[in-house]
């Protein structure tokens, strides 16, 4: 069992968990993730490690409520425990001194960007970060990202914070103003990463994307996370999660991410109905 030491809501439907997992914390490197089984009867889900503390033996996970499992996790509290936490999994981010690196994070993708940006800056790179979200509240971990960035730009779809518009607009302006960076790293919704790749491709800017495909076991055995990179089949869990964004077939990735939307909706509705019934019984008994 992996005890939850703390859980806090950092934005609407976003929760930060600090979990006791000493072996994972000791071996974690930026870019890696864990497969988490919250309960005996739940499902395994992949979660990128947002931070680790080997001395304290803890890892930090940022969870957005989007489905039944993450909604159930949102109800957990300090003192509860996950049934299993397997990892660290995936290939760590290759970090060296590139020069200027632009880190583009959108929504939940800001969490896995945090250790990568920190590692890149520690290696001597000049880190320029662009963080976006639909609204101000959904641009998460701002203070943490500011601490590992030399400069930072915020964007929101509704203009409630930073500049109004998409991260690609800010990226285009940054390149026009400061010149081409040596590397761009993009993490966020698949459609956002595709847009970043399409913007940097004609400029010949090396671009990496950390992919968020469906996973079942996280070890390359099930094949659920397969994608196409440069016309070849790759598995996000073992070959990635980072790939050359200019070679990723994002249209196929997006199609596969939508495969189980009807089933996911049924599961969400059943979960909500169950908890509404429990709440009503509690009121009646009270």
Backbone as numpy.savetxt, mean C-alpha at the origin, in Angstrom:
# Nx Ny Nz CAx CAy CAz Cx Cy Cz
0.14 -16.72 17.75 -0.70 -15.52 17.75 0.18 -14.27 17.75
-0.28 -13.25 17.06 0.48 -12.01 16.92 -0.35 -10.88 17.52
0.08 -10.46 18.71 -0.74 -9.53 19.47 -0.72 -8.12 18.88
-1.90 -7.50 18.88 -2.04 -6.11 18.46 -1.74 -5.23 19.67
-0.66 -4.46 19.59 -0.28 -3.60 20.70 -1.05 -2.29 20.69
-1.39 -1.82 19.50 -2.20 -0.60 19.41 -2.90 -0.57 18.07
-4.06 0.10 18.05 -4.79 0.34 16.81 -5.38 1.73 16.88
-5.14 2.53 15.86 -5.70 3.87 15.84 -6.23 4.19 14.46
-7.30 4.96 14.41 -7.84 5.40 13.14 -7.11 6.66 12.72
-6.42 6.60 11.59 -5.63 7.75 11.15 -6.33 8.56 10.07
-7.42 8.02 9.54 -8.26 8.69 8.54 -9.53 7.87 8.46
-10.59 8.41 7.86 -11.81 7.62 7.73 -11.54 6.28 7.04
-11.84 5.19 7.76 -11.67 3.82 7.25 -10.21 3.40 7.10
-9.28 4.18 7.65 -7.87 3.80 7.66 -7.43 3.56 9.11
-6.80 2.42 9.36 -6.35 2.08 10.70 -4.87 1.73 10.69
-4.17 2.20 11.73 -2.75 1.84 11.88 -2.62 0.86 13.04
-2.06 -0.32 12.73 -1.84 -1.36 13.72 -0.35 -1.47 14.03
-0.01 -1.54 15.30 1.33 -1.93 15.71 1.22 -3.33 16.27
1.94 -4.26 15.65 1.78 -5.69 15.93 3.09 -6.27 16.41
3.02 -7.11 17.44 4.21 -7.78 17.95 4.54 -8.95 17.03
5.63 -8.81 16.29 6.07 -9.84 15.34 7.59 -9.74 15.23
8.31 -10.21 16.25 9.76 -9.98 16.34 10.57 -10.49 15.15
10.28 -11.70 14.67 11.06 -12.25 13.57 10.83 -11.48 12.27
9.58 -11.08 12.05 9.27 -10.30 10.86 9.96 -8.94 10.93
9.90 -8.31 12.10 10.52 -6.99 12.27 12.03 -7.06 12.05
12.64 -8.15 12.49 14.09 -8.28 12.37 14.54 -8.42 10.92
13.73 -9.08 10.10 14.13 -9.38 8.72 13.55 -8.42 7.68
12.61 -7.58 8.08 11.92 -6.72 7.11 12.86 -5.75 6.41
12.62 -5.59 5.09 13.30 -4.59 4.30 12.24 -3.79 3.53
12.54 -2.53 3.17 11.55 -1.73 2.42 11.04 -2.46 1.19
9.73 -2.35 0.96 9.11 -2.96 -0.20 8.47 -4.31 0.08
8.77 -4.91 1.23 8.23 -6.24 1.53 6.87 -6.16 2.21
6.19 -7.30 2.25 4.84 -7.36 2.81 4.67 -8.63 3.64
3.52 -8.73 4.28 3.15 -9.92 5.05 1.78 -10.40 4.61
1.52 -11.68 4.81 0.19 -12.25 4.64 -0.41 -12.39 6.02
-1.54 -11.74 6.25 -2.15 -11.70 7.57 -3.46 -12.49 7.56
-3.60 -13.38 8.55 -4.85 -14.08 8.79 -5.40 -13.56 10.11
-6.40 -12.68 10.06 -6.87 -12.04 11.30 -7.49 -13.01 12.30
-8.24 -14.02 11.80 -8.91 -14.95 12.70 -8.92 -16.34 12.08
-9.25 -17.32 12.91 -9.23 -18.72 12.48 -10.14 -18.96 11.28
-11.26 -18.23 11.20 -12.24 -18.45 10.14 -12.18 -17.38 9.06
-11.16 -16.53 9.10 -11.06 -15.45 8.13 -10.30 -15.85 6.88
-9.86 -14.85 6.12 -9.08 -15.08 4.91 -7.75 -14.37 5.03
-6.75 -14.89 4.36 -5.45 -14.24 4.34 -5.48 -13.05 3.39
-4.87 -11.97 3.81 -4.76 -10.80 2.94 -3.33 -10.27 2.98
-2.84 -9.71 1.86 -1.50 -9.13 1.85 -1.53 -7.70 2.36
-0.58 -7.37 3.22 -0.46 -6.01 3.75 1.02 -5.63 3.74
1.33 -4.49 3.14 2.71 -4.03 3.10 3.09 -3.47 4.46
4.32 -3.74 4.86 4.81 -3.25 6.15 5.18 -1.78 6.01
4.50 -0.93 6.78 4.75 0.51 6.70 5.94 0.94 7.53
6.28 0.15 8.55 7.43 0.45 9.40 7.74 -0.79 10.22
8.99 -0.87 10.69 9.36 -1.96 11.58 10.34 -1.46 12.61
10.30 -2.08 13.78 11.20 -1.72 14.87 11.81 -3.02 15.41
12.98 -3.41 14.92 13.58 -4.68 15.36 13.82 -4.74 16.86
14.19 -3.61 17.48 14.46 -3.63 18.91 13.20 -3.88 19.72
12.10 -3.26 19.31 10.83 -3.47 20.01 10.13 -4.74 19.54
10.59 -5.28 18.39 9.96 -6.48 17.86 8.58 -6.23 17.27
8.39 -5.04 16.68 7.06 -4.69 16.17 7.11 -4.31 14.70
5.97 -4.50 14.04 5.78 -4.00 12.68 4.53 -3.12 12.68
4.49 -2.19 11.75 3.34 -1.30 11.60 2.63 -1.62 10.29
1.33 -1.83 10.39 0.50 -2.13 9.22 -0.58 -1.06 9.12
-0.81 -0.54 7.92 -1.88 0.41 7.69 -2.94 -0.28 6.85
-4.15 -0.31 7.38 -5.24 -1.09 6.77 -6.38 -0.16 6.39
-6.80 -0.25 5.13 -7.98 0.48 4.67 -9.15 -0.48 4.59
-10.29 -0.09 5.15 -11.48 -0.93 5.10 -12.09 -0.90 3.69
-11.94 -2.00 2.98 -12.52 -2.08 1.64 -13.34 -3.35 1.45
-13.10 -4.37 2.26 -13.82 -5.63 2.14 -14.14 -6.21 3.50
-14.74 -7.40 3.50 -15.16 -8.02 4.75 -14.02 -8.16 5.75
-12.88 -8.67 5.29 -11.77 -8.92 6.21 -11.22 -7.64 6.80
-11.00 -6.63 5.97 -10.46 -5.38 6.50 -11.49 -4.63 7.35
-12.78 -4.81 7.04 -13.82 -4.22 7.89 -13.81 -4.88 9.26
-13.61 -6.19 9.30 -13.52 -6.90 10.58 -12.29 -6.46 11.35
-11.18 -6.23 10.64 -9.97 -5.77 11.31 -10.18 -4.39 11.93
-11.02 -3.58 11.30 -11.31 -2.25 11.83 -12.00 -2.27 13.17
-12.57 -3.42 13.54 -13.25 -3.57 14.82 -12.33 -4.10 15.92
-11.11 -4.46 15.55 -10.17 -5.00 16.53 -9.60 -3.89 17.40
-9.08 -4.29 18.55 -8.54 -3.33 19.50 -7.20 -3.83 20.03
-6.49 -2.96 20.72 -5.26 -3.36 21.38 -5.57 -4.51 22.34
-4.72 -5.51 22.33 -4.94 -6.70 23.14 -5.48 -7.88 22.35
-6.12 -7.59 21.21 -6.53 -8.66 20.31 -5.29 -9.20 19.60
-5.48 -10.28 18.83 -4.33 -10.87 18.15 -4.73 -11.41 16.79
-3.80 -11.32 15.85 -3.99 -11.96 14.55 -3.63 -13.43 14.68
-4.35 -14.26 13.93 -4.08 -15.70 13.98 -2.70 -16.01 13.41
-2.33 -15.35 12.32 -1.00 -15.56 11.77 -0.54 -14.33 10.99
0.75 -14.14 10.99 1.40 -13.10 10.19 2.62 -13.76 9.55
2.57 -13.95 8.25 3.64 -14.67 7.54 4.46 -13.67 6.73
5.77 -13.70 6.92 6.62 -12.82 6.16 7.93 -12.58 6.87
8.71 -11.62 6.41 8.41 -10.73 5.27 8.52 -11.47 3.94
7.63 -11.12 3.03 7.53 -11.74 1.72 7.85 -10.73 0.62
8.10 -11.24 -0.56 8.38 -10.37 -1.70 9.84 -9.96 -1.77
10.21 -9.42 -2.91 11.58 -8.96 -3.13 11.74 -7.54 -2.61
12.71 -7.28 -1.73 12.89 -5.92 -1.22 13.20 -4.93 -2.33
12.89 -3.68 -2.08 13.24 -2.61 -3.01 14.75 -2.52 -3.16
15.21 -2.41 -4.41 16.64 -2.20 -4.64 16.95 -0.74 -4.33
17.75 -0.54 -3.30 18.06 0.83 -2.86 19.55 1.09 -3.02
19.85 2.16 -3.72 21.22 2.64 -3.86 21.15 4.15 -4.06
22.29 4.76 -4.26 22.30 6.21 -4.49 22.10 6.47 -5.97
20.87 6.80 -6.35 20.53 7.06 -7.75 20.75 8.53 -8.12
20.43 9.40 -7.15 20.47 10.85 -7.40 19.18 11.46 -6.90
18.33 11.92 -7.82 17.03 12.45 -7.46 15.97 11.39 -7.74
15.15 11.11 -6.74 14.09 10.12 -6.87 12.76 10.78 -6.51
11.77 10.59 -7.37 10.42 11.10 -7.09 9.56 9.94 -6.64
8.98 10.06 -5.45 8.11 9.04 -4.89 6.66 9.52 -5.02
5.87 8.80 -5.80 4.48 9.18 -6.06 3.57 8.20 -5.35
2.86 8.67 -4.33 1.98 7.80 -3.56 0.55 8.28 -3.61
-0.38 7.34 -3.79 -1.80 7.70 -3.83 -2.61 6.87 -2.85
-3.38 7.53 -2.00 -4.27 6.84 -1.08 -3.53 5.86 -0.18
-4.00 4.60 -0.15 -3.37 3.58 0.69 -1.94 3.30 0.27
-1.58 3.65 -0.96 -0.22 3.43 -1.44 0.82 4.28 -0.73
0.39 5.27 0.03 1.35 6.09 0.77 2.01 5.27 1.87
1.28 4.33 2.46 1.84 3.52 3.55 3.04 2.70 3.11
2.96 1.91 2.03 4.15 1.18 1.60 5.25 2.08 1.05
4.90 3.30 0.64 5.91 4.22 0.15 6.81 4.72 1.28
6.30 4.77 2.49 7.03 5.37 3.61 8.40 4.72 3.84
8.49 3.40 4.02 9.83 2.82 4.24 10.73 2.91 3.02
10.15 2.91 1.82 10.95 3.02 0.60 11.57 4.41 0.51
10.76 5.44 0.72 11.28 6.81 0.69 12.35 7.00 1.75
12.11 6.44 2.94 13.10 6.55 4.01 14.40 5.87 3.66
14.31 4.68 3.06 15.51 3.97 2.67 16.28 4.68 1.57
15.55 5.24 0.61 16.20 5.96 -0.48 16.92 7.21 0.03
16.29 7.91 0.95 16.93 9.13 1.47 18.15 8.78 2.33
18.03 7.70 3.11 19.16 7.26 3.94 20.35 6.89 3.08
20.08 6.42 1.85 21.15 6.03 0.94 21.78 7.24 0.25
21.28 8.43 0.52 21.88 9.64 -0.03 21.16 10.25 -1.20
19.98 9.75 -1.52 19.21 10.31 -2.62 18.47 11.58 -2.20
18.19 12.41 -3.17 17.30 13.56 -2.96 15.89 13.07 -3.26
15.06 13.02 -2.24 13.72 12.44 -2.36 12.68 13.54 -2.47
11.98 13.55 -3.61 10.88 14.48 -3.83 9.60 13.64 -3.85
8.67 13.95 -2.97 7.47 13.14 -2.84 6.24 13.89 -3.34
5.38 13.15 -4.01 4.08 13.67 -4.45 3.03 12.72 -3.89
2.18 13.25 -3.01 1.16 12.42 -2.36 -0.23 12.93 -2.73
-1.12 12.01 -3.09 -2.45 12.42 -3.50 -3.55 11.58 -2.89
-4.75 12.14 -2.89 -5.93 11.44 -2.39 -7.17 12.16 -2.87
-8.31 11.50 -2.68 -9.56 12.14 -3.12 -9.85 13.40 -2.32
-9.58 13.35 -1.00 -9.81 14.49 -0.12 -8.62 14.65 0.81
-8.60 15.73 1.57 -7.50 15.99 2.50 -7.33 14.85 3.49
-8.45 14.34 4.02 -8.37 13.30 5.04 -7.71 12.03 4.52
-7.81 11.79 3.21 -7.30 10.55 2.65 -5.85 10.64 2.17
-5.23 11.79 2.37 -3.79 11.90 2.14 -3.12 11.59 3.48
-2.82 10.32 3.68 -2.42 9.83 5.00 -0.91 9.97 5.22
-0.51 9.85 6.49 0.89 9.78 6.91 1.71 10.97 6.41
1.11 12.15 6.46 1.80 13.33 5.93 3.04 13.68 6.75
2.92 13.69 8.06 4.08 14.05 8.90 5.21 13.05 8.72
4.87 11.77 8.63 5.89 10.74 8.46 6.60 10.87 7.11
5.84 11.17 6.06 6.45 11.32 4.74 7.27 12.60 4.64
6.84 13.65 5.31 7.62 14.88 5.31 8.99 14.66 5.96
9.03 13.77 6.95 10.29 13.52 7.67 11.31 12.80 6.80
10.87 12.11 5.74 11.81 11.35 4.90 11.90 11.94 3.48
11.36 13.14 3.29 11.37 13.78 1.97 12.11 15.11 2.03
12.84 15.41 0.97 13.49 16.72 0.87 12.47 17.79 0.47
11.54 17.41 -0.39 10.44 18.29 -0.77 9.20 17.43 -0.93
8.04 18.05 -0.75 6.80 17.29 -0.86 5.71 18.15 -1.47
4.90 17.53 -2.32 3.77 18.20 -2.95 2.53 17.36 -2.68
1.43 18.02 -2.31 0.18 17.33 -2.04 -0.84 17.68 -3.13
-1.64 16.69 -3.49 -2.73 16.93 -4.42 -4.00 16.27 -3.90
-5.13 16.86 -4.20 -6.42 16.24 -3.88 -7.36 16.42 -5.06
-8.21 15.43 -5.25 -9.16 15.49 -6.37 -10.10 16.67 -6.23
-10.51 16.97 -4.97 -11.50 18.03 -4.75 -10.88 19.38 -4.40
-9.55 19.45 -4.32 -8.89 20.71 -4.01 -8.97 21.10 -2.55
-9.35 20.18 -1.67 -9.48 20.50 -0.25 -8.13 20.63 0.45
-7.06 20.17 -0.20 -5.72 20.25 0.40 -4.69 20.21 -0.71
-3.66 21.03 -0.56 -2.64 21.07 -1.60 -3.21 21.62 -2.89
-2.70 21.14 -4.00 -3.19 21.60 -5.30 -4.30 20.67 -5.79
-5.26 21.24 -6.48 -6.35 20.44 -7.02 -5.88 19.75 -8.30
-6.15 18.46 -8.38 -5.75 17.72 -9.57 -5.16 16.38 -9.21
-4.56 15.75 -10.20 -4.00 14.41 -10.05 -2.51 14.46 -9.78
-1.97 13.35 -9.26 -0.54 13.31 -8.99 0.26 13.43 -10.28
-0.29 12.97 -11.39 0.42 13.07 -12.67 0.59 14.52 -13.10
-0.40 15.36 -12.78 -0.27 16.79 -13.10 0.91 17.39 -12.32
0.98 17.05 -11.04 2.08 17.56 -10.22 3.41 17.00 -10.68
3.43 15.74 -11.10 4.67 15.13 -11.59 5.15 15.82 -12.86
4.24 16.10 -13.78 4.61 16.78 -15.02 5.19 18.16 -14.73
4.59 18.89 -13.80 5.09 20.22 -13.45 6.46 20.13 -12.78
6.63 19.11 -11.92 7.90 18.96 -11.22 9.03 18.67 -12.21
8.76 17.81 -13.18 9.78 17.48 -14.18 10.10 18.71 -15.03
9.07 19.47 -15.39 9.29 20.67 -16.20 10.11 21.71 -15.44
9.90 21.78 -14.13 10.58 22.78 -13.32 11.99 22.37 -12.92
12.16 21.10 -12.53 13.43 20.66 -11.94 14.23 19.72 -12.84
13.67 19.33 -13.96 14.37 18.40 -14.84 14.03 16.95 -14.52
14.52 16.06 -15.35 14.19 14.64 -15.20 14.91 14.03 -13.99
14.18 13.32 -13.14 14.83 12.61 -12.04 15.46 11.32 -12.55
16.32 10.73 -11.74 16.92 9.45 -12.12 15.93 8.30 -11.97
14.94 8.46 -11.10 14.01 7.36 -10.84 12.68 7.91 -10.34
11.60 7.28 -10.76 10.27 7.54 -10.20 9.75 6.23 -9.62
9.22 6.28 -8.41 8.58 5.13 -7.78 7.12 5.47 -7.55
6.21 4.63 -8.05 4.78 4.91 -7.93 4.09 3.77 -7.18
3.28 4.14 -6.20 2.49 3.15 -5.45 1.11 3.75 -5.19
0.09 3.03 -5.61 -1.28 3.50 -5.40 -2.24 2.67 -6.22
-3.42 3.19 -6.50 -4.37 2.46 -7.35 -3.74 2.13 -8.70
-4.13 1.00 -9.26 -3.53 0.56 -10.53 -3.68 1.61 -11.63
-4.83 2.28 -11.67 -5.07 3.27 -12.72 -4.13 4.46 -12.54
-3.79 4.79 -11.29 -2.84 5.88 -11.03 -1.44 5.49 -11.49
-1.02 4.27 -11.17 0.31 3.82 -11.57 0.42 3.73 -13.09
-0.65 3.32 -13.73 -0.65 3.29 -15.20 -0.47 4.69 -15.76
-1.15 5.67 -15.19 -1.05 7.05 -15.67 0.37 7.59 -15.47
0.98 7.26 -14.34 2.36 7.70 -14.10 3.29 7.09 -15.14
3.11 5.78 -15.40 3.95 5.10 -16.38 3.80 5.71 -17.77
2.56 6.03 -18.15 2.33 6.62 -19.46 2.93 8.02 -19.57
3.02 8.72 -18.43 3.60 10.06 -18.46 5.12 10.02 -18.56
5.73 9.05 -17.85 7.20 9.00 -17.82 7.79 8.25 -19.01
6.99 7.40 -19.66 7.52 6.58 -20.76 8.15 7.41 -21.88
7.43 8.41 -22.45 8.03 9.18 -23.55 9.22 10.03 -23.12
9.35 10.26 -21.81 10.47 11.04 -21.29 11.66 10.16 -20.93
11.47 8.83 -21.08 12.54 7.87 -20.77 13.03 7.99 -19.33
12.08 8.19 -18.42 12.40 8.24 -16.99 12.16 6.86 -16.40
13.16 6.25 -15.84 13.00 4.94 -15.23 11.92 5.01 -14.15
10.97 4.08 -14.22 9.82 4.13 -13.31 9.51 2.74 -12.77
9.37 2.65 -11.47 8.99 1.41 -10.81 7.59 1.54 -10.24
6.83 0.44 -10.30 5.49 0.41 -9.71 5.41 -0.78 -8.78
4.85 -0.56 -7.60 4.63 -1.65 -6.64 3.17 -2.09 -6.79
2.97 -3.32 -7.24 1.64 -3.78 -7.64 0.85 -4.41 -6.50
-0.46 -4.31 -6.62 -1.37 -4.73 -5.56 -2.36 -5.78 -6.06
-1.85 -6.80 -6.70 -2.74 -7.81 -7.29 -3.36 -8.70 -6.22
-4.38 -9.46 -6.61 -5.02 -10.42 -5.72 -4.02 -11.49 -5.32
-3.99 -11.83 -4.03 -3.10 -12.89 -3.54 -3.87 -13.85 -2.65
-3.41 -15.10 -2.65 -4.02 -16.11 -1.78 -3.00 -16.64 -0.78
-1.85 -17.12 -1.27 -0.87 -17.67 -0.33 0.38 -16.82 -0.17
0.70 -16.00 -1.16 1.86 -15.12 -1.05 3.20 -15.80 -1.28
3.18 -17.05 -1.76 4.44 -17.78 -1.95 4.65 -18.23 -3.38
3.79 -17.84 -4.31 3.94 -18.20 -5.71 3.32 -19.52 -6.10
2.63 -20.18 -5.17 2.07 -21.51 -5.46 0.70 -21.46 -6.12
-0.12 -20.45 -5.76 -1.52 -20.46 -6.22 -1.68 -19.82 -7.60
-0.83 -18.88 -7.94 -0.93 -18.22 -9.23 -1.95 -17.11 -9.30
-2.62 -16.80 -8.19 -3.66 -15.77 -8.23 -3.12 -14.39 -8.55
-1.87 -14.14 -8.22 -1.32 -12.80 -8.39 -0.58 -12.63 -9.71
-0.77 -13.53 -10.63 0.00 -13.46 -11.87 -0.35 -12.21 -12.69
0.67 -11.68 -13.32 0.54 -10.51 -14.17 1.41 -10.71 -15.40
1.33 -9.79 -16.33 2.17 -9.84 -17.53 3.14 -8.66 -17.50
4.42 -8.97 -17.59 5.48 -7.95 -17.61 6.36 -8.22 -18.82
6.37 -7.29 -19.75 7.13 -7.45 -20.99 6.71 -8.73 -21.72
5.41 -9.03 -21.65 4.88 -10.19 -22.34 5.12 -11.51 -21.65
5.72 -11.49 -20.46 6.00 -12.71 -19.72 5.18 -12.75 -18.44
4.77 -13.96 -18.03 4.00 -14.11 -16.81 4.92 -14.01 -15.60
4.54 -13.15 -14.67 5.27 -12.99 -13.41 4.29 -13.10 -12.26
4.83 -13.42 -11.08 4.01 -13.50 -9.88 4.40 -12.37 -8.95
3.41 -11.54 -8.61 3.70 -10.36 -7.80 4.31 -10.74 -6.45
3.86 -11.84 -5.86 4.28 -12.18 -4.51 5.75 -12.57 -4.41
6.31 -13.19 -5.45 7.70 -13.63 -5.38 8.61 -12.88 -6.34
8.11 -12.50 -7.50 8.91 -11.74 -8.46 8.87 -10.25 -8.16
7.88 -9.81 -7.42 7.68 -8.40 -7.11 7.73 -8.18 -5.62
6.97 -7.19 -5.13 5.86 -6.53 -5.83 6.24 -5.40 -6.79
7.54 -5.07 -6.90 7.94 -3.95 -7.76 8.40 -4.45 -9.12
7.96 -3.72 -10.15 8.33 -4.05 -11.52 8.57 -2.77 -12.30
9.24 -2.92 -13.44 9.41 -1.81 -14.37 8.02 -1.41 -14.87
7.59 -0.22 -14.50 6.22 0.21 -14.81 5.97 0.30 -16.30
7.00 0.51 -17.08 6.83 0.64 -18.53 6.61 -0.71 -19.21
6.84 -1.79 -18.48 6.66 -3.12 -19.05 5.43 -3.85 -18.51
4.76 -3.27 -17.51 3.59 -3.91 -16.90 2.36 -3.74 -17.77
1.60 -4.82 -17.94 0.31 -4.75 -18.63 -0.74 -4.33 -17.60
-0.91 -3.03 -17.43 -1.82 -2.53 -16.41 -3.28 -2.85 -16.74
-3.62 -2.92 -18.01 -5.00 -3.25 -18.36 -5.36 -4.66 -17.88
-4.44 -5.60 -18.01 -4.68 -6.95 -17.51 -4.76 -6.96 -16.00
-3.87 -6.21 -15.35 -3.90 -6.13 -13.89 -5.24 -5.60 -13.40
-5.71 -4.52 -14.01 -6.99 -3.92 -13.61 -8.14 -4.91 -13.84
-8.10 -5.61 -14.95 -9.14 -6.61 -15.25 -9.16 -7.70 -14.19
-7.98 -8.18 -13.79 -7.92 -9.25 -12.78 -8.34 -8.74 -11.40
-8.05 -7.47 -11.09 -8.47 -6.92 -9.81 -9.99 -6.84 -9.69
-10.69 -6.83 -10.83 -12.15 -6.72 -10.82 -12.85 -8.07 -10.89
-12.08 -9.16 -10.91 -12.65 -10.49 -11.13 -13.70 -10.88 -10.09
-13.46 -10.52 -8.84 -14.31 -11.00 -7.76 -15.13 -9.89 -7.11
-15.34 -8.81 -7.82 -16.11 -7.70 -7.26 -17.52 -8.11 -6.81
-18.26 -8.91 -7.59 -19.61 -9.32 -7.13 -19.55 -10.11 -5.83
-18.61 -11.05 -5.74 -18.50 -11.85 -4.51 -18.08 -10.99 -3.32
-17.20 -10.03 -3.58 -16.76 -9.15 -2.51 -17.93 -8.30 -2.00
-18.79 -7.85 -2.90 -19.95 -7.06 -2.50 -20.90 -7.89 -1.64
-21.13 -9.14 -2.02 -22.00 -10.02 -1.23 -21.42 -10.21 0.17
-20.11 -10.42 0.26 -19.47 -10.62 1.56 -19.57 -9.37 2.42
-19.37 -8.20 1.82 -19.49 -6.94 2.58 -20.90 -6.75 3.12
-21.90 -7.00 2.26 -23.29 -6.81 2.68 -23.67 -7.78 3.78
-23.20 -9.02 3.69 -23.49 -10.01 4.73 -22.84 -9.60 6.05
-21.60 -9.08 5.97 -20.90 -8.65 7.18 -21.64 -7.49 7.84
-22.04 -6.50 7.05 -22.74 -5.35 7.59 -24.09 -5.75 8.19
-24.81 -6.63 7.51 -26.11 -7.08 8.01 -25.94 -7.81 9.33
-24.92 -8.64 9.43 -24.67 -9.40 10.65 -24.39 -8.47 11.82
-23.59 -7.46 11.59 -23.24 -6.56 12.69 -24.37 -5.59 13.04
-25.20 -5.26 12.07 -26.39 -4.46 12.37 -27.34 -5.25 13.26
-27.49 -6.55 12.97 -28.35 -7.40 13.79 -27.81 -7.51 15.21
-26.49 -7.65 15.34 -25.89 -7.74 16.67 -26.09 -6.45 17.45
-25.95 -5.31 16.75 -26.14 -4.02 17.41 -27.58 -3.85 17.88
-28.54 -4.28 17.05 -29.96 -4.17 17.42 -30.29 -5.07 18.60
-29.70 -6.29 18.64 -29.92 -7.18 19.76 -29.37 -6.58 21.04
-28.20 -5.90 20.91 -27.61 -5.27 22.08 -28.48 -4.17 22.63
-29.10 -3.37 21.74 -30.00 -2.31 22.19 -31.23 -2.92 22.87
-31.77 -3.98 22.27 -32.97 -4.61 22.83 -32.68 -5.21 24.21
-31.52 -5.83 24.35 -31.16 -6.45 25.63 -30.83 -5.40 26.67
-30.38 -4.21 26.19 -30.03 -3.16 27.14 -31.26 -2.53 27.74
